[in-house]
């Protein structure tokens, strides 16, 4: 059987259904949820999504809570950097 999803890759399973713009949105989400991320504990690229909001490192077996489809949500990154900045101001 020939490879028919060369251009559209992961969203090829939806074929012509649901409309182009919805398939493009789903493509971004599915690529990010199936990607491997760098573990903040061991530094290896082994962090994968297990369920909604839960990621697990295949190397050090650490489990972390994060974003729905990604390792970190954007709001979590913002809060983390604000806390770090406030701690630095407090130490000075």
PyMOL Python script that loads the backbone (N, CA, C, O; Angstrom):
from pymol import cmd

cmd.read_pdbstr("""\
ATOM      1  N   UNK A   1       0.836  -1.178   0.000  1.00  0.00           N
ATOM      2  CA  UNK A   1       0.000   0.000   0.000  1.00  0.00           C
ATOM      3  C   UNK A   1       0.883   1.244   0.000  1.00  0.00           C
ATOM      4  O   UNK A   1       1.867   1.303   0.737  1.00  0.00           O
ATOM      5  N   UNK A   2       0.550   2.208  -0.797  1.00  0.00           N
ATOM      6  CA  UNK A   2       1.356   3.416  -0.949  1.00  0.00           C
ATOM      7  C   UNK A   2       1.168   4.349   0.248  1.00  0.00           C
ATOM      8  O   UNK A   2       0.126   4.352   0.904  1.00  0.00           O
ATOM      9  N   UNK A   3       2.203   5.134   0.507  1.00  0.00           N
ATOM     10  CA  UNK A   3       2.156   6.131   1.578  1.00  0.00           C
ATOM     11  C   UNK A   3       1.384   7.341   1.062  1.00  0.00           C
ATOM     12  O   UNK A   3       1.871   8.059   0.188  1.00  0.00           O
ATOM     13  N   UNK A   4       0.185   7.575   1.592  1.00  0.00           N
ATOM     14  CA  UNK A   4      -0.655   8.658   1.102  1.00  0.00           C
ATOM     15  C   UNK A   4      -0.675   9.858   2.027  1.00  0.00           C
ATOM     16  O   UNK A   4      -1.406  10.813   1.763  1.00  0.00           O
ATOM     17  N   UNK A   5       0.103   9.847   3.106  1.00  0.00           N
ATOM     18  CA  UNK A   5       0.063  10.960   4.055  1.00  0.00           C
ATOM     19  C   UNK A   5       1.411  11.669   4.123  1.00  0.00           C
ATOM     20  O   UNK A   5       1.788  12.175   5.180  1.00  0.00           O
ATOM     21  N   UNK A   6       2.134  11.710   3.022  1.00  0.00           N
ATOM     22  CA  UNK A   6       3.459  12.322   3.016  1.00  0.00           C
ATOM     23  C   UNK A   6       3.387  13.823   3.314  1.00  0.00           C
ATOM     24  O   UNK A   6       4.232  14.349   4.038  1.00  0.00           O
ATOM     25  N   UNK A   7       2.402  14.503   2.771  1.00  0.00           N
ATOM     26  CA  UNK A   7       2.299  15.946   2.917  1.00  0.00           C
ATOM     27  C   UNK A   7       1.639  16.337   4.242  1.00  0.00           C
ATOM     28  O   UNK A   7       2.078  17.288   4.888  1.00  0.00           O
ATOM     29  N   UNK A   8       0.615  15.634   4.644  1.00  0.00           N
ATOM     30  CA  UNK A   8      -0.151  16.042   5.817  1.00  0.00           C
ATOM     31  C   UNK A   8       0.223  15.279   7.077  1.00  0.00           C
ATOM     32  O   UNK A   8      -0.222  15.639   8.167  1.00  0.00           O
ATOM     33  N   UNK A   9       1.018  14.252   6.953  1.00  0.00           N
ATOM     34  CA  UNK A   9       1.614  13.480   8.037  1.00  0.00           C
ATOM     35  C   UNK A   9       0.602  12.989   9.070  1.00  0.00           C
ATOM     36  O   UNK A   9      -0.225  12.132   8.755  1.00  0.00           O
ATOM     37  N   UNK A  10       0.648  13.510  10.291  1.00  0.00           N
ATOM     38  CA  UNK A  10      -0.104  12.947  11.409  1.00  0.00           C
ATOM     39  C   UNK A  10      -1.621  13.102  11.262  1.00  0.00           C
ATOM     40  O   UNK A  10      -2.377  12.322  11.842  1.00  0.00           O
ATOM     41  N   UNK A  11      -2.068  14.086  10.504  1.00  0.00           N
ATOM     42  CA  UNK A  11      -3.512  14.276  10.353  1.00  0.00           C
ATOM     43  C   UNK A  11      -4.068  13.534   9.159  1.00  0.00           C
ATOM     44  O   UNK A  11      -5.232  13.725   8.805  1.00  0.00           O
ATOM     45  N   UNK A  12      -3.264  12.690   8.526  1.00  0.00           N
ATOM     46  CA  UNK A  12      -3.727  11.911   7.401  1.00  0.00           C
ATOM     47  C   UNK A  12      -4.833  10.947   7.772  1.00  0.00           C
ATOM     48  O   UNK A  12      -5.603  10.516   6.914  1.00  0.00           O
ATOM     49  N   UNK A  13      -4.915  10.605   9.053  1.00  0.00           N
ATOM     50  CA  UNK A  13      -5.959   9.673   9.500  1.00  0.00           C
ATOM     51  C   UNK A  13      -7.356  10.278   9.406  1.00  0.00           C
ATOM     52  O   UNK A  13      -8.346   9.548   9.405  1.00  0.00           O
ATOM     53  N   UNK A  14      -7.446  11.601   9.328  1.00  0.00           N
ATOM     54  CA  UNK A  14      -8.750  12.252   9.230  1.00  0.00           C
ATOM     55  C   UNK A  14      -9.241  12.383   7.789  1.00  0.00           C
ATOM     56  O   UNK A  14     -10.402  12.718   7.553  1.00  0.00           O
ATOM     57  N   UNK A  15      -8.348  12.115   6.818  1.00  0.00           N
ATOM     58  CA  UNK A  15      -8.678  12.184   5.391  1.00  0.00           C
ATOM     59  C   UNK A  15      -9.344  13.520   5.047  1.00  0.00           C
ATOM     60  O   UNK A  15      -8.888  14.548   5.548  1.00  0.00           O
ATOM     61  N   UNK A  16     -10.392  13.566   4.224  1.00  0.00           N
ATOM     62  CA  UNK A  16     -10.967  14.869   3.872  1.00  0.00           C
ATOM     63  C   UNK A  16     -12.025  15.373   4.852  1.00  0.00           C
ATOM     64  O   UNK A  16     -12.716  16.348   4.558  1.00  0.00           O
ATOM     65  N   UNK A  17     -12.160  14.740   5.986  1.00  0.00           N
ATOM     66  CA  UNK A  17     -13.218  15.116   6.934  1.00  0.00           C
ATOM     67  C   UNK A  17     -12.824  16.315   7.798  1.00  0.00           C
ATOM     68  O   UNK A  17     -11.637  16.603   7.955  1.00  0.00           O
ATOM     69  N   UNK A  18     -13.783  16.991   8.340  1.00  0.00           N
ATOM     70  CA  UNK A  18     -13.681  18.043   9.361  1.00  0.00           C
ATOM     71  C   UNK A  18     -13.190  19.405   8.884  1.00  0.00           C
ATOM     72  O   UNK A  18     -13.247  20.353   9.667  1.00  0.00           O
ATOM     73  N   UNK A  19     -12.723  19.560   7.683  1.00  0.00           N
ATOM     74  CA  UNK A  19     -12.294  20.863   7.187  1.00  0.00           C
ATOM     75  C   UNK A  19     -10.812  21.104   7.402  1.00  0.00           C
ATOM     76  O   UNK A  19     -10.221  20.581   8.347  1.00  0.00           O
ATOM     77  N   UNK A  20     -10.215  21.894   6.526  1.00  0.00           N
ATOM     78  CA  UNK A  20      -8.768  22.101   6.529  1.00  0.00           C
ATOM     79  C   UNK A  20      -8.280  22.849   7.763  1.00  0.00           C
ATOM     80  O   UNK A  20      -7.260  22.479   8.345  1.00  0.00           O
ATOM     81  N   UNK A  21      -8.996  23.897   8.169  1.00  0.00           N
ATOM     82  CA  UNK A  21      -8.509  24.705   9.292  1.00  0.00           C
ATOM     83  C   UNK A  21      -8.569  23.927  10.603  1.00  0.00           C
ATOM     84  O   UNK A  21      -7.679  24.075  11.441  1.00  0.00           O
ATOM     85  N   UNK A  22      -9.590  23.107  10.798  1.00  0.00           N
ATOM     86  CA  UNK A  22      -9.662  22.290  12.010  1.00  0.00           C
ATOM     87  C   UNK A  22      -8.571  21.228  12.019  1.00  0.00           C
ATOM     88  O   UNK A  22      -7.986  20.946  13.064  1.00  0.00           O
ATOM     89  N   UNK A  23      -8.298  20.642  10.865  1.00  0.00           N
ATOM     90  CA  UNK A  23      -7.234  19.645  10.793  1.00  0.00           C
ATOM     91  C   UNK A  23      -5.877  20.265  11.085  1.00  0.00           C
ATOM     92  O   UNK A  23      -5.030  19.621  11.705  1.00  0.00           O
ATOM     93  N   UNK A  24      -5.651  21.508  10.650  1.00  0.00           N
ATOM     94  CA  UNK A  24      -4.385  22.184  10.926  1.00  0.00           C
ATOM     95  C   UNK A  24      -4.220  22.464  12.415  1.00  0.00           C
ATOM     96  O   UNK A  24      -3.118  22.351  12.950  1.00  0.00           O
ATOM     97  N   UNK A  25      -5.322  22.832  13.092  1.00  0.00           N
ATOM     98  CA  UNK A  25      -5.256  23.056  14.539  1.00  0.00           C
ATOM     99  C   UNK A  25      -4.940  21.759  15.279  1.00  0.00           C
ATOM    100  O   UNK A  25      -4.139  21.741  16.213  1.00  0.00           O
ATOM    101  N   UNK A  26      -5.580  20.684  14.848  1.00  0.00           N
ATOM    102  CA  UNK A  26      -5.352  19.384  15.475  1.00  0.00           C
ATOM    103  C   UNK A  26      -3.924  18.922  15.229  1.00  0.00           C
ATOM    104  O   UNK A  26      -3.324  18.276  16.088  1.00  0.00           O
ATOM    105  N   UNK A  27      -3.376  19.247  14.065  1.00  0.00           N
ATOM    106  CA  UNK A  27      -2.004  18.856  13.741  1.00  0.00           C
ATOM    107  C   UNK A  27      -1.014  19.454  14.729  1.00  0.00           C
ATOM    108  O   UNK A  27      -0.115  18.757  15.199  1.00  0.00           O
ATOM    109  N   UNK A  28      -1.164  20.734  15.050  1.00  0.00           N
ATOM    110  CA  UNK A  28      -0.274  21.394  16.004  1.00  0.00           C
ATOM    111  C   UNK A  28      -0.374  20.723  17.373  1.00  0.00           C
ATOM    112  O   UNK A  28       0.642  20.481  18.025  1.00  0.00           O
ATOM    113  N   UNK A  29      -1.589  20.426  17.801  1.00  0.00           N
ATOM    114  CA  UNK A  29      -1.803  19.806  19.107  1.00  0.00           C
ATOM    115  C   UNK A  29      -1.211  18.406  19.150  1.00  0.00           C
ATOM    116  O   UNK A  29      -0.526  18.051  20.108  1.00  0.00           O
ATOM    117  N   UNK A  30      -1.471  17.605  18.116  1.00  0.00           N
ATOM    118  CA  UNK A  30      -1.003  16.225  18.122  1.00  0.00           C
ATOM    119  C   UNK A  30       0.511  16.126  18.015  1.00  0.00           C
ATOM    120  O   UNK A  30       1.110  15.232  18.613  1.00  0.00           O
ATOM    121  N   UNK A  31       1.137  17.017  17.273  1.00  0.00           N
ATOM    122  CA  UNK A  31       2.601  17.006  17.188  1.00  0.00           C
ATOM    123  C   UNK A  31       3.201  17.334  18.550  1.00  0.00           C
ATOM    124  O   UNK A  31       4.165  16.697  18.972  1.00  0.00           O
ATOM    125  N   UNK A  32       2.635  18.328  19.242  1.00  0.00           N
ATOM    126  CA  UNK A  32       3.187  18.695  20.547  1.00  0.00           C
ATOM    127  C   UNK A  32       2.919  17.632  21.601  1.00  0.00           C
ATOM    128  O   UNK A  32       3.742  17.444  22.497  1.00  0.00           O
ATOM    129  N   UNK A  33       1.797  16.935  21.522  1.00  0.00           N
ATOM    130  CA  UNK A  33       1.502  15.950  22.550  1.00  0.00           C
ATOM    131  C   UNK A  33       2.300  14.661  22.354  1.00  0.00           C
ATOM    132  O   UNK A  33       2.536  13.941  23.323  1.00  0.00           O
ATOM    133  N   UNK A  34       2.723  14.351  21.120  1.00  0.00           N
ATOM    134  CA  UNK A  34       3.505  13.146  20.884  1.00  0.00           C
ATOM    135  C   UNK A  34       5.006  13.395  20.916  1.00  0.00           C
ATOM    136  O   UNK A  34       5.790  12.456  20.778  1.00  0.00           O
ATOM    137  N   UNK A  35       5.414  14.639  21.095  1.00  0.00           N
ATOM    138  CA  UNK A  35       6.835  14.977  21.096  1.00  0.00           C
ATOM    139  C   UNK A  35       7.499  14.542  22.405  1.00  0.00           C
ATOM    140  O   UNK A  35       6.836  14.346  23.424  1.00  0.00           O
ATOM    141  N   UNK A  36       8.821  14.397  22.348  1.00  0.00           N
ATOM    142  CA  UNK A  36       9.604  14.126  23.549  1.00  0.00           C
ATOM    143  C   UNK A  36      10.245  15.434  23.993  1.00  0.00           C
ATOM    144  O   UNK A  36      10.721  16.215  23.170  1.00  0.00           O
ATOM    145  N   UNK A  37      10.252  15.664  25.291  1.00  0.00           N
ATOM    146  CA  UNK A  37      10.783  16.891  25.849  1.00  0.00           C
ATOM    147  C   UNK A  37      11.989  16.598  26.725  1.00  0.00           C
ATOM    148  O   UNK A  37      12.211  15.453  27.119  1.00  0.00           O
ATOM    149  N   UNK A  38      12.768  17.629  27.030  1.00  0.00           N
ATOM    150  CA  UNK A  38      13.939  17.482  27.875  1.00  0.00           C
ATOM    151  C   UNK A  38      13.511  17.448  29.337  1.00  0.00           C
ATOM    152  O   UNK A  38      12.776  18.321  29.797  1.00  0.00           O
ATOM    153  N   UNK A  39      13.970  16.445  30.055  1.00  0.00           N
ATOM    154  CA  UNK A  39      13.649  16.296  31.473  1.00  0.00           C
ATOM    155  C   UNK A  39      14.422  17.344  32.269  1.00  0.00           C
ATOM    156  O   UNK A  39      15.621  17.525  32.060  1.00  0.00           O
ATOM    157  N   UNK A  40      13.743  18.027  33.171  1.00  0.00           N
ATOM    158  CA  UNK A  40      14.404  19.061  33.968  1.00  0.00           C
ATOM    159  C   UNK A  40      15.192  18.465  35.133  1.00  0.00           C
ATOM    160  O   UNK A  40      15.939  19.181  35.800  1.00  0.00           O
ATOM    161  N   UNK A  41      15.037  17.177  35.385  1.00  0.00           N
ATOM    162  CA  UNK A  41      15.744  16.524  36.477  1.00  0.00           C
ATOM    163  C   UNK A  41      17.045  15.869  36.013  1.00  0.00           C
ATOM    164  O   UNK A  41      18.089  16.066  36.635  1.00  0.00           O
ATOM    165  N   UNK A  42      16.995  15.095  34.933  1.00  0.00           N
ATOM    166  CA  UNK A  42      18.196  14.388  34.469  1.00  0.00           C
ATOM    167  C   UNK A  42      18.805  15.007  33.217  1.00  0.00           C
ATOM    168  O   UNK A  42      19.952  14.706  32.886  1.00  0.00           O
ATOM    169  N   UNK A  43      18.061  15.873  32.505  1.00  0.00           N
ATOM    170  CA  UNK A  43      18.589  16.557  31.337  1.00  0.00           C
ATOM    171  C   UNK A  43      18.493  15.778  30.034  1.00  0.00           C
ATOM    172  O   UNK A  43      18.938  16.270  28.996  1.00  0.00           O
ATOM    173  N   UNK A  44      17.930  14.589  30.058  1.00  0.00           N
ATOM    174  CA  UNK A  44      17.806  13.781  28.849  1.00  0.00           C
ATOM    175  C   UNK A  44      16.498  14.093  28.128  1.00  0.00           C
ATOM    176  O   UNK A  44      15.546  14.581  28.737  1.00  0.00           O
ATOM    177  N   UNK A  45      16.458  13.811  26.836  1.00  0.00           N
ATOM    178  CA  UNK A  45      15.252  14.039  26.049  1.00  0.00           C
ATOM    179  C   UNK A  45      14.395  12.781  26.105  1.00  0.00           C
ATOM    180  O   UNK A  45      14.277  12.054  25.119  1.00  0.00           O
ATOM    181  N   UNK A  46      13.804  12.534  27.259  1.00  0.00           N
ATOM    182  CA  UNK A  46      13.027  11.317  27.474  1.00  0.00           C
ATOM    183  C   UNK A  46      11.659  11.590  28.080  1.00  0.00           C
ATOM    184  O   UNK A  46      10.917  10.647  28.356  1.00  0.00           O
ATOM    185  N   UNK A  47      11.306  12.851  28.296  1.00  0.00           N
ATOM    186  CA  UNK A  47      10.030  13.184  28.915  1.00  0.00           C
ATOM    187  C   UNK A  47       8.916  13.047  27.888  1.00  0.00           C
ATOM    188  O   UNK A  47       8.949  13.696  26.842  1.00  0.00           O
ATOM    189  N   UNK A  48       7.930  12.207  28.181  1.00  0.00           N
ATOM    190  CA  UNK A  48       6.790  11.999  27.294  1.00  0.00           C
ATOM    191  C   UNK A  48       5.499  12.169  28.059  1.00  0.00           C
ATOM    192  O   UNK A  48       5.444  11.973  29.273  1.00  0.00           O
ATOM    193  N   UNK A  49       4.467  12.536  27.334  1.00  0.00           N
ATOM    194  CA  UNK A  49       3.131  12.690  27.905  1.00  0.00           C
ATOM    195  C   UNK A  49       2.546  11.301  28.142  1.00  0.00           C
ATOM    196  O   UNK A  49       2.554  10.458  27.244  1.00  0.00           O
ATOM    197  N   UNK A  50       2.034  11.063  29.359  1.00  0.00           N
ATOM    198  CA  UNK A  50       1.380   9.792  29.663  1.00  0.00           C
ATOM    199  C   UNK A  50      -0.136   9.923  29.576  1.00  0.00           C
ATOM    200  O   UNK A  50      -0.792   9.148  28.879  1.00  0.00           O
ATOM    201  N   UNK A  51      -0.687  10.898  30.280  1.00  0.00           N
ATOM    202  CA  UNK A  51      -2.116  11.189  30.221  1.00  0.00           C
ATOM    203  C   UNK A  51      -2.265  12.702  30.198  1.00  0.00           C
ATOM    204  O   UNK A  51      -1.273  13.420  30.074  1.00  0.00           O
ATOM    205  N   UNK A  52      -3.478  13.187  30.314  1.00  0.00           N
ATOM    206  CA  UNK A  52      -3.724  14.622  30.250  1.00  0.00           C
ATOM    207  C   UNK A  52      -3.037  15.313  31.433  1.00  0.00           C
ATOM    208  O   UNK A  52      -3.423  15.106  32.583  1.00  0.00           O
ATOM    209  N   UNK A  53      -2.024  16.129  31.148  1.00  0.00           N
ATOM    210  CA  UNK A  53      -1.348  16.899  32.178  1.00  0.00           C
ATOM    211  C   UNK A  53      -0.277  16.159  32.947  1.00  0.00           C
ATOM    212  O   UNK A  53       0.305  16.732  33.868  1.00  0.00           O
ATOM    213  N   UNK A  54       0.014  14.903  32.610  1.00  0.00           N
ATOM    214  CA  UNK A  54       1.014  14.117  33.332  1.00  0.00           C
ATOM    215  C   UNK A  54       2.111  13.707  32.361  1.00  0.00           C
ATOM    216  O   UNK A  54       1.830  13.122  31.314  1.00  0.00           O
ATOM    217  N   UNK A  55       3.354  14.010  32.702  1.00  0.00           N
ATOM    218  CA  UNK A  55       4.500  13.600  31.893  1.00  0.00           C
ATOM    219  C   UNK A  55       5.418  12.727  32.722  1.00  0.00           C
ATOM    220  O   UNK A  55       5.504  12.891  33.939  1.00  0.00           O
ATOM    221  N   UNK A  56       6.110  11.794  32.068  1.00  0.00           N
ATOM    222  CA  UNK A  56       7.006  10.894  32.782  1.00  0.00           C
ATOM    223  C   UNK A  56       8.299  10.738  31.995  1.00  0.00           C
ATOM    224  O   UNK A  56       8.284  10.569  30.775  1.00  0.00           O
ATOM    225  N   UNK A  57       9.416  10.796  32.711  1.00  0.00           N
ATOM    226  CA  UNK A  57      10.726  10.630  32.094  1.00  0.00           C
ATOM    227  C   UNK A  57      11.023   9.132  31.989  1.00  0.00           C
ATOM    228  O   UNK A  57      10.862   8.393  32.959  1.00  0.00           O
ATOM    229  N   UNK A  58      11.449   8.700  30.827  1.00  0.00           N
ATOM    230  CA  UNK A  58      11.769   7.298  30.616  1.00  0.00           C
ATOM    231  C   UNK A  58      13.106   6.909  31.203  1.00  0.00           C
ATOM    232  O   UNK A  58      13.390   5.720  31.346  1.00  0.00           O
ATOM    233  N   UNK A  59      13.936   7.878  31.547  1.00  0.00           N
ATOM    234  CA  UNK A  59      15.264   7.605  32.076  1.00  0.00           C
ATOM    235  C   UNK A  59      15.291   7.585  33.603  1.00  0.00           C
ATOM    236  O   UNK A  59      15.681   6.587  34.210  1.00  0.00           O
ATOM    237  N   UNK A  60      14.874   8.692  34.222  1.00  0.00           N
ATOM    238  CA  UNK A  60      14.937   8.781  35.691  1.00  0.00           C
ATOM    239  C   UNK A  60      13.603   8.448  36.351  1.00  0.00           C
ATOM    240  O   UNK A  60      13.510   8.452  37.579  1.00  0.00           O
ATOM    241  N   UNK A  61      12.565   8.158  35.558  1.00  0.00           N
ATOM    242  CA  UNK A  61      11.241   7.749  36.033  1.00  0.00           C
ATOM    243  C   UNK A  61      10.536   8.794  36.903  1.00  0.00           C
ATOM    244  O   UNK A  61       9.675   8.448  37.713  1.00  0.00           O
ATOM    245  N   UNK A  62      10.896  10.065  36.739  1.00  0.00           N
ATOM    246  CA  UNK A  62      10.209  11.132  37.465  1.00  0.00           C
ATOM    247  C   UNK A  62       8.897  11.443  36.757  1.00  0.00           C
ATOM    248  O   UNK A  62       8.836  11.480  35.528  1.00  0.00           O
ATOM    249  N   UNK A  63       7.854  11.666  37.539  1.00  0.00           N
ATOM    250  CA  UNK A  63       6.545  12.028  37.003  1.00  0.00           C
ATOM    251  C   UNK A  63       6.255  13.464  37.404  1.00  0.00           C
ATOM    252  O   UNK A  63       6.411  13.835  38.567  1.00  0.00           O
ATOM    253  N   UNK A  64       5.831  14.272  36.436  1.00  0.00           N
ATOM    254  CA  UNK A  64       5.546  15.679  36.698  1.00  0.00           C
ATOM    255  C   UNK A  64       4.185  16.050  36.134  1.00  0.00           C
ATOM    256  O   UNK A  64       3.714  15.451  35.167  1.00  0.00           O
ATOM    257  N   UNK A  65       3.564  17.037  36.743  1.00  0.00           N
ATOM    258  CA  UNK A  65       2.312  17.599  36.231  1.00  0.00           C
ATOM    259  C   UNK A  65       2.667  18.808  35.392  1.00  0.00           C
ATOM    260  O   UNK A  65       3.513  19.614  35.780  1.00  0.00           O
ATOM    261  N   UNK A  66       2.021  18.937  34.237  1.00  0.00           N
ATOM    262  CA  UNK A  66       2.334  20.041  33.346  1.00  0.00           C
ATOM    263  C   UNK A  66       1.112  20.497  32.583  1.00  0.00           C
ATOM    264  O   UNK A  66      -0.007  20.465  33.094  1.00  0.00           O
ATOM    265  N   UNK A  67       1.339  20.919  31.358  1.00  0.00           N
ATOM    266  CA  UNK A  67       0.250  21.362  30.507  1.00  0.00           C
ATOM    267  C   UNK A  67      -0.545  20.189  29.956  1.00  0.00           C
ATOM    268  O   UNK A  67      -0.141  19.035  30.100  1.00  0.00           O
ATOM    269  N   UNK A  68      -1.643  20.477  29.344  1.00  0.00           N
ATOM    270  CA  UNK A  68      -2.516  19.428  28.828  1.00  0.00           C
ATOM    271  C   UNK A  68      -1.848  18.626  27.729  1.00  0.00           C
ATOM    272  O   UNK A  68      -1.855  17.396  27.772  1.00  0.00           O
ATOM    273  N   UNK A  69      -1.261  19.309  26.732  1.00  0.00           N
ATOM    274  CA  UNK A  69      -0.636  18.592  25.627  1.00  0.00           C
ATOM    275  C   UNK A  69       0.874  18.718  25.629  1.00  0.00           C
ATOM    276  O   UNK A  69       1.544  18.006  24.881  1.00  0.00           O
ATOM    277  N   UNK A  70       1.429  19.597  26.441  1.00  0.00           N
ATOM    278  CA  UNK A  70       2.867  19.816  26.463  1.00  0.00           C
ATOM    279  C   UNK A  70       3.423  19.572  27.853  1.00  0.00           C
ATOM    280  O   UNK A  70       2.679  19.370  28.812  1.00  0.00           O
ATOM    281  N   UNK A  71       4.740  19.594  27.942  1.00  0.00           N
ATOM    282  CA  UNK A  71       5.422  19.364  29.213  1.00  0.00           C
ATOM    283  C   UNK A  71       5.179  20.521  30.187  1.00  0.00           C
ATOM    284  O   UNK A  71       4.953  20.292  31.375  1.00  0.00           O
ATOM    285  N   UNK A  72       5.225  21.741  29.697  1.00  0.00           N
ATOM    286  CA  UNK A  72       4.967  22.935  30.506  1.00  0.00           C
ATOM    287  C   UNK A  72       3.882  23.769  29.847  1.00  0.00           C
ATOM    288  O   UNK A  72       3.863  23.919  28.625  1.00  0.00           O
ATOM    289  N   UNK A  73       2.981  24.310  30.655  1.00  0.00           N
ATOM    290  CA  UNK A  73       2.014  25.246  30.098  1.00  0.00           C
ATOM    291  C   UNK A  73       2.633  26.642  30.104  1.00  0.00           C
ATOM    292  O   UNK A  73       3.564  26.908  30.864  1.00  0.00           O
ATOM    293  N   UNK A  74       2.122  27.520  29.270  1.00  0.00           N
ATOM    294  CA  UNK A  74       2.700  28.866  29.178  1.00  0.00           C
ATOM    295  C   UNK A  74       2.495  29.645  30.469  1.00  0.00           C
ATOM    296  O   UNK A  74       3.364  30.420  30.868  1.00  0.00           O
ATOM    297  N   UNK A  75       1.354  29.449  31.127  1.00  0.00           N
ATOM    298  CA  UNK A  75       1.125  30.151  32.383  1.00  0.00           C
ATOM    299  C   UNK A  75       2.052  29.635  33.483  1.00  0.00           C
ATOM    300  O   UNK A  75       2.483  30.408  34.339  1.00  0.00           O
ATOM    301  N   UNK A  76       2.361  28.350  33.470  1.00  0.00           N
ATOM    302  CA  UNK A  76       3.278  27.791  34.467  1.00  0.00           C
ATOM    303  C   UNK A  76       4.684  28.354  34.295  1.00  0.00           C
ATOM    304  O   UNK A  76       5.370  28.623  35.281  1.00  0.00           O
ATOM    305  N   UNK A  77       5.114  28.534  33.055  1.00  0.00           N
ATOM    306  CA  UNK A  77       6.428  29.110  32.789  1.00  0.00           C
ATOM    307  C   UNK A  77       6.476  30.555  33.278  1.00  0.00           C
ATOM    308  O   UNK A  77       7.480  30.981  33.850  1.00  0.00           O
ATOM    309  N   UNK A  78       5.409  31.306  33.060  1.00  0.00           N
ATOM    310  CA  UNK A  78       5.342  32.691  33.506  1.00  0.00           C
ATOM    311  C   UNK A  78       5.399  32.784  35.027  1.00  0.00           C
ATOM    312  O   UNK A  78       6.131  33.609  35.573  1.00  0.00           O
ATOM    313  N   UNK A  79       4.636  31.949  35.702  1.00  0.00           N
ATOM    314  CA  UNK A  79       4.620  31.963  37.168  1.00  0.00           C
ATOM    315  C   UNK A  79       5.973  31.546  37.729  1.00  0.00           C
ATOM    316  O   UNK A  79       6.457  32.134  38.696  1.00  0.00           O
ATOM    317  N   UNK A  80       6.581  30.534  37.125  1.00  0.00           N
ATOM    318  CA  UNK A  80       7.879  30.053  37.592  1.00  0.00           C
ATOM    319  C   UNK A  80       8.950  31.138  37.474  1.00  0.00           C
ATOM    320  O   UNK A  80       9.757  31.316  38.387  1.00  0.00           O
ATOM    321  N   UNK A  81       8.957  31.863  36.352  1.00  0.00           N
ATOM    322  CA  UNK A  81       9.943  32.925  36.178  1.00  0.00           C
ATOM    323  C   UNK A  81       9.668  34.092  37.128  1.00  0.00           C
ATOM    324  O   UNK A  81      10.608  34.728  37.605  1.00  0.00           O
ATOM    325  N   UNK A  82       8.399  34.381  37.409  1.00  0.00           N
ATOM    326  CA  UNK A  82       8.072  35.460  38.350  1.00  0.00           C
ATOM    327  C   UNK A  82       8.517  35.096  39.763  1.00  0.00           C
ATOM    328  O   UNK A  82       9.050  35.943  40.479  1.00  0.00           O
ATOM    329  N   UNK A  83       8.307  33.855  40.168  1.00  0.00           N
ATOM    330  CA  UNK A  83       8.746  33.407  41.497  1.00  0.00           C
ATOM    331  C   UNK A  83      10.263  33.476  41.614  1.00  0.00           C
ATOM    332  O   UNK A  83      10.793  33.915  42.634  1.00  0.00           O
ATOM    333  N   UNK A  84      10.971  33.033  40.550  1.00  0.00           N
ATOM    334  CA  UNK A  84      12.431  33.092  40.564  1.00  0.00           C
ATOM    335  C   UNK A  84      12.918  34.531  40.684  1.00  0.00           C
ATOM    336  O   UNK A  84      13.861  34.811  41.424  1.00  0.00           O
ATOM    337  N   UNK A  85      12.276  35.445  39.954  1.00  0.00           N
ATOM    338  CA  UNK A  85      12.664  36.858  39.991  1.00  0.00           C
ATOM    339  C   UNK A  85      12.422  37.457  41.369  1.00  0.00           C
ATOM    340  O   UNK A  85      13.250  38.219  41.869  1.00  0.00           O
ATOM    341  N   UNK A  86      11.284  37.117  41.992  1.00  0.00           N
ATOM    342  CA  UNK A  86      10.984  37.637  43.327  1.00  0.00           C
ATOM    343  C   UNK A  86      11.951  37.086  44.375  1.00  0.00           C
ATOM    344  O   UNK A  86      12.323  37.799  45.307  1.00  0.00           O
ATOM    345  N   UNK A  87      12.357  35.829  44.231  1.00  0.00           N
ATOM    346  CA  UNK A  87      13.343  35.254  45.158  1.00  0.00           C
ATOM    347  C   UNK A  87      14.687  35.954  45.030  1.00  0.00           C
ATOM    348  O   UNK A  87      15.365  36.197  46.028  1.00  0.00           O
ATOM    349  N   UNK A  88      15.073  36.281  43.790  1.00  0.00           N
ATOM    350  CA  UNK A  88      16.343  36.992  43.569  1.00  0.00           C
ATOM    351  C   UNK A  88      16.278  38.387  44.181  1.00  0.00           C
ATOM    352  O   UNK A  88      17.266  38.848  44.752  1.00  0.00           O
ATOM    353  N   UNK A  89      15.135  39.070  44.075  1.00  0.00           N
ATOM    354  CA  UNK A  89      14.982  40.394  44.664  1.00  0.00           C
ATOM    355  C   UNK A  89      15.029  40.336  46.200  1.00  0.00           C
ATOM    356  O   UNK A  89      15.562  41.234  46.853  1.00  0.00           O
ATOM    357  N   UNK A  90      14.471  39.279  46.747  1.00  0.00           N
ATOM    358  CA  UNK A  90      14.456  39.114  48.189  1.00  0.00           C
ATOM    359  C   UNK A  90      15.848  38.862  48.738  1.00  0.00           C
ATOM    360  O   UNK A  90      16.183  39.335  49.824  1.00  0.00           O
ATOM    361  N   UNK A  91      16.675  38.110  47.987  1.00  0.00           N
ATOM    362  CA  UNK A  91      18.029  37.791  48.439  1.00  0.00           C
ATOM    363  C   UNK A  91      18.954  38.987  48.365  1.00  0.00           C
ATOM    364  O   UNK A  91      19.965  39.018  49.066  1.00  0.00           O
ATOM    365  N   UNK A  92      18.640  39.976  47.537  1.00  0.00           N
ATOM    366  CA  UNK A  92      19.537  41.133  47.394  1.00  0.00           C
ATOM    367  C   UNK A  92      19.426  42.089  48.510  1.00  0.00           C
ATOM    368  O   UNK A  92      20.119  43.106  48.524  1.00  0.00           O
TER     369      UNK A  92
END
""", "prot")
cmd.dss("prot")
cmd.show_as("cartoon", "prot")
cmd.util.cbc("prot")
cmd.orient("prot")
